Amino acid sequence: MPLDFSTPVSFAASVAMPLLMAGMVFAFWRLARGPSLLDRIVALDLIAALAIGLIAAYSVLAGLPVMLDAAALLALTAFLGTVAIARFLERRVS
């Protein structure tokens, strides 16, 4: 998608998308390398947050506000997954 400088919001979304993708590459690297399970969980949560940002930026650039529903659904799912994993690890350690 080409850079769009027509409005400040579209400019911000155009600049944010490559930065979010770069962050996702580093988060995937941390997910693969570890070294501990907690590092991998935090990396997975970061990947979900970056994906939400990418969906929101794409929604602005494409003019599709319905995509924000997908971002909200992903945010809720990621939050519930993080809470479930935290409860599992809490019981495992205790």
N, C-alpha and C positions, 0 to 999 in steps of 0.2 A: 504494500500500500504506500503510495507516494506521500511525502511530507505535505501537510496542508497548513498553510500559514494564514488562512483567511480570517480566523478569529483567534483570540488568545486561548480559548479553551481547546480548540482543535490543534493549535500549535503545541500546547502543553501535552495533549494526548499523543501527538506525533513524536515528541521528544521522549515521552515516558515509555512508550512501547519498547524501543530497543534497550532502554535501561532495565526495564522489568525482565526482558528476555535474558539479558546478561546476568541479572541476579538469579534467574531460574537455573542457568547453567551452573553457577557456583553452588546453588542449593542442591542440585542433583549430584554434584561432585561430593558435597558433604554427606549426602544420603548414601552414596556408594562407599565412601571411605570410612565412615564411622567417626571415631573408633568405638564408641559405646552405643548402646541402645538408645540412651537419652539424646545423644547427638542426632541420631537418625530420626527420632520422633520430632525433634525441633525442626530439622530440615524438611520433613514432610509437611509440617504445619506451615513453614515458610513458603514451600512450593504452592500450597493451597492459597495462601494470602497473595502471592504473586500472580497466580492464575486469576484470582478475583480482580486484581488490578488490570491485568491484560484484557479481561472480558469487559470491564468498565471502559477502558480506553478505546477498545474496538467499538463499543456501543456508541461512544461519542463520535468517533471518526466516520462510522458507517451510517449514523443517524438512525440507529435501531434501539429505541429505549426498551424494547421488550427483552433485550439481552441482559438488562439489569436484573430481571427476574432470575435468570440463570445464575448470575453472580450472587444474588441473595441466597439462592438455594445451595450453592456451593459453600457459602460462608456458614450457613446453618449446619450442613453436613460435616464440614471440617471441624467446627466447634464441638459437635457431638462426638465425633471420632476422637478428638484430642481428650475430651473428658473421659471417654470410655477407656482409652489407653492409660491415662493417668490413674484411674481407679484400679485397673488391672495391675499396674506396676506397684501401686500402694499396697494392695493385698499380697502381692508376690514378695515384697520386701519384708512385710510385717511377719 
